[in-house]
Amino acid sequence: MKNQDDDGKEEIFVLRPYTHKELAQLYNVCWLTFQRWVKRNEKRIGKKQGHFYHIHQVLKIFKIYGIPKRFKISLQEVEEMFRG
């Protein structure tokens, strides 16, 4: 899914595993803030394995906190990508 960032550059959204730091950057918060968010919902999200949250965990994070604003995509579109 293509998206334009603030500089007008086209960016492609890919549903993939993300690191804690990458997800914090997507939500434009520091990693400590993001860590607190995840800790509150750890039972729903699950613990990350290694350095990455798996795709199904990323989808749960998007359901809980919404799609990061930098992506012009709906949750329904993301779920369709996950199924496909």
GUSEPA-84241 format. One record per residue: residue in one letter; x, y, z of N, C-alpha, C, O in turn. Coordinates in steps of 0.02 Angstrom, whole numbers, plus 32768, in hexadecimal, padded with zeros to 4 digits. Layout:
REM residues N
AXYZXYZXYZXYZ;...
***
This chain:
REM residues 84
M802B7FC68000800080008000802D803D8000805A8042802A;K8022806C7FD2804C80A77FCC803080E07FF67FF380E58001;N805D810A800D804C81428038807E8179802A80B7816B8019;Q806981B88032809981EE802C80AA82088070807E8214809A;D80EC8210807D8100822B80BE80FD827780BC80E78294808B;D8113829780F2810F82E080F88136830480C28125833D80B0;D816B82E580A8819483048074817882F9802F8195830F7FFD;G813F82D6802A812182C87FEA813D82897FC9812982787F91;K816C82687FEB8188822A7FCF815781F27FD9813581EE800D;E815381C77FA88126818E7FAD814681587FD8818181487FD0;E811F813C8005813681098033810880CD802B80CB80D58024;I81248092802D80FB8056802680F18036806B81228028808E;F80B3802C807D80A3800B80BD80A97FC080B3808B7FA38085;V80D07FA080DE80D87F5880DC80C77F3C812180E47F518153;L80987F0D812280897EEB816180C07EB7816C80C27E858149;R80EB7EC4819C81257E9A81A981367E9C81F2811A7EC48218;P81647E718209817B7E76824E819E7EB9825981C37ED1822D;Y81947ED7829281B47F1782A381D77F1082E681C17EE98311;T820D7F3682F0822E7F39833182077F6A835D81DD7F908345;H82167F68839C81F77F9583CC82067FDE83B881D9800883B8;K82447FEB83A68259802E839382368046835382218080834F;E822E801A8322820C802C82E481C3803E82F181A9806E82D6;L81A28017831B815C8024832B8156806683518128808D8344;A81838074837F818280B383A4818980ED837381678120837A;Q81B580E6834281BE811B8310817F812482E5816D815C82D4;L815E80EC82D4812180F182AC80EC811982D280C6813F82B3;Y80E98110831480B88134833D80D18178835580AE819D8377;N810F81888342812D81C88353813081D3839F8121820A83B7;V8144819F83C3814E81A3840B81938185841B81AF816083F2;C81AD8195845681ED8177846981E2812D847A81AA81198489;W821781078477821080BF848181F980AE84C781D8807B84D1;L820980D984F981F180CC853D81A580D38542818480AC8563;T818A810585208141810E851F812180D284FE80EF80B78517;F813D80BE84C58121808484A18125804684CC80F8801C84CC;Q815B803F84F181648005851E812D8003855281127FCE8562;R811C803D856E80E58040859F80A3802C857F807B8009859E;W80978043854280598031851E80547FE6851780207FC88525;V808A7FC78501808A7F7F84F480837F588535805F7F268537;K80A47F6E856A809F7F4C85AB80577F4985C380427F1785E0;R80317F8085B87FEC7F8285CD7FC17F4E85AA7F8F7F3785C5;N7FD47F3C856E7FAD7F0D85457FD47ECE85337FC57EAE8501;E80057EBD855C80317E84854C800B7E428545801D7E18851D;K7FD67E3A856D7FAF7DFC85677F8D7DF685247F887DC08508;R7F767E2E85097F557E2E84C77F877E29848E7F7B7E07845C;I7FBF7E4C84957FF17E4F845F80207E13846180327DF8842C;G80347DFE849C80657DC984A480AB7DE784A780B67E208495;K80D97DBF84BF811F7DD684C581417DCE848181347D9E845C;K816C7DFE847281907DF9843281C47DC0843881DE7DB2846E;Q81D17DA2840082027D6D83FC82417D8A83DD82407D9F83A3;G82767D8B840282B37DAB83E982AA7DF683E782937E148418;H82BD7E1383B082BA7E5C83A9827B7E75838682707EB18380;F82517E47836E82197E5B834481D57E46836181CF7E138382;Y81A37E718352815E7E5D835C81497E3D831A81527E5B82E5;H812D7E02831D81177DDF82E180DC7E0282C180BC7E2C82E1;I80CD7DF0828480977E11825E80557E10828480327E438287;H80437DD782A180037DD482C580037E0283027FCF7E1C8316;Q803E7E0C832180437E3A835A803E7E828342801E7EAC8363;V805D7E91830980597ED582ED80107EE582DD7FFA7F1D82E9;L7FED7EB682C17FA67EC082B27F7E7ECE82F27F527EF982F2;K7F8D7EAA83287F6B7EB783687F7C7EFD83827F507F20839B;I7FBB7F11837B7FCF7F5583907FA97F8983687F917FBA8384;F7FA27F7E83277F7C7FAD82FD7F337FAE83117F137FE38310;K7F177F7683257ED17F74833B7EC87F9A837C7E967FBC8385;I7EF87F9383A97EF37FB483EB7EFF7FFF83E67ED980268401;Y7F34801383C37F4A805983C27F3A807E83817F4780B9837B;G7F1D805A83527F0D807983127F48807582E27F81806982F7;I7F3B808082A37F6F808182717F9780C1827A7F7880F78281;P7FD980BF827A800080FD827F7FEA812F824A7FDD811D8211;K7FE6816F825E7FCB81A382337FF181AC81F27FD581C581C1;R8030819981F1805881A281B480408176817B805081828141;F801A8142818C8000811581587FB78126814B7F8E81288179;K7FA88131810D7F63814080F97F4280FF80E37F3880F380A8;I7F3380D681147F18809381077EE8808381407EF380988179;S7EB5805E81317E84804C81657E98800981857EBD7FE28168;L7E7E7FFD81C07E8A7FBE81E27E6D7F8481B87E8A7F4E81B6;Q7E367F9081987E177F5D816D7E477F4A81357E4E7F0E8125;E7E687F7B81167E977F6C80E17ED37F4580FB7EEC7F1880D9;V7EEA7F5581387F217F3181567F0D7EE981647F337EBA8157;E7ED07EDF817E7EB97E9B818C7EB37E73814C7EC17E37814C;E7E9F7E9381157E9B7E7080D57EE07E5B80BD7EE97E2680A0;M7F137E8680C97F577E7580B77F6E7E3980E07F907E0C80C6;F7F5A7E37811F7F6E7E01814C7F507DBF81357F717D8B8138;R7F137DC1811D7EF17D8481057F0F7D6C80C27F127D3080B5;G7F247D9C80997F3C7D8C80567F817D7780527F9A7D68801C;
***
